[in-house]
Amino acid sequence: MLLDLEQEKRHRAILRKCALKIAYRLATLVFGAWSGYLEATKRTRAIAARISGNHELSLLGTGLAQWRRRAEALAERKAKMRQSLGFLGNRLLAMAWGGWRSMMHQVAAMREKVLPFLIL
């Protein structure tokens, strides 16, 4: 009986060692797979960084083109403003122009009111 008990302890120790070897083997395999995945991810990120770097350059070019269009539109608006201010530079002329336009609107309104009576 004593021999059976010692033999059983020895068998349990051997089984425990085998179980630990299997567990370590699985842990090693999992770690190896994770390490491979990590390397693949690093390579993918490096490639993506190179691609996005080129994309950033194209975005930069697009941004510069947009800035140029806006600068040209601003220059055009400034030129129109200068032309308008030049036109209104002479204040008396601007006042006369405003008065004439007001009078023309009044004449047009008067015609619309009087014209039906003149046709009869």
LINLIN-V925390 format. One record per backbone hydrogen bond with DSSP energy under -0.5 kcal/mol. NH is the residue of the N-H (numbers start at 1). CO is the residue of the C=O. E is the energy in kcal/mol with one decimal. If there is no record, write none. Layout:
BEGIN
((NH	CO	E) (NH	CO	E))
END
This chain:
BEGIN
((5	1	-2.3) (6	2	-2.4) (7	3	-2.6) (8	4	-2.4) (9	5	-2.1) (10	6	-2.4) (11	7	-2.6) (12	8	-2.5) (13	9	-2.4) (14	10	-2.4) (15	11	-3.0) (16	12	-2.8) (17	13	-2.5) (18	14	-2.5) (19	15	-2.7) (20	16	-2.6) (21	17	-2.5) (22	18	-2.5) (23	19	-2.6) (24	20	-3.1) (25	21	-2.7) (26	22	-2.7) (27	23	-2.7) (28	24	-2.8) (29	25	-2.6) (30	26	-2.9) (31	27	-2.7) (32	28	-2.5) (33	29	-2.5) (34	30	-2.8) (35	31	-2.6) (36	32	-2.3) (37	33	-2.5) (38	34	-2.5) (39	35	-2.1) (40	36	-2.3) (41	37	-2.4) (42	38	-2.3) (43	39	-2.4) (44	40	-2.5) (45	41	-2.7) (46	42	-2.3) (47	43	-2.4) (48	44	-2.7) (49	45	-2.4) (50	46	-2.0) (51	47	-2.5) (52	48	-3.2) (53	49	-1.9) (54	50	-1.7) (55	51	-2.2) (56	52	-2.7) (57	53	-1.7) (58	54	-2.1) (59	55	-2.6) (60	56	-2.4) (61	57	-2.4) (62	58	-2.4) (63	59	-2.7) (64	60	-2.5) (65	61	-2.3) (66	62	-2.4) (67	63	-2.5) (68	64	-2.5) (69	65	-2.4) (70	66	-2.4) (71	67	-2.5) (72	68	-2.5) (73	69	-2.4) (74	70	-2.4) (75	71	-2.4) (76	72	-2.2) (77	73	-2.5) (78	74	-2.5) (79	75	-2.1) (80	76	-2.2) (81	77	-2.4) (82	78	-2.7) (83	79	-2.3) (84	80	-2.7) (85	81	-3.1) (86	82	-2.7) (87	83	-2.2) (88	84	-2.3) (89	86	-0.8) (91	89	-1.0) (94	90	-2.2) (95	91	-2.6) (96	92	-2.4) (97	93	-2.6) (98	94	-2.4) (99	95	-2.4) (100	96	-2.7) (101	97	-2.4) (102	98	-2.2) (103	99	-2.4) (104	100	-2.4) (105	101	-2.0) (106	102	-2.1) (107	103	-2.5) (108	104	-2.2) (109	105	-2.2) (110	106	-2.4) (111	107	-2.6) (112	108	-2.0) (113	109	-1.4) (114	110	-2.6) (115	111	-3.1) (117	114	-1.3) (118	114	-1.4) (119	115	-1.5) (120	116	-0.7))
END
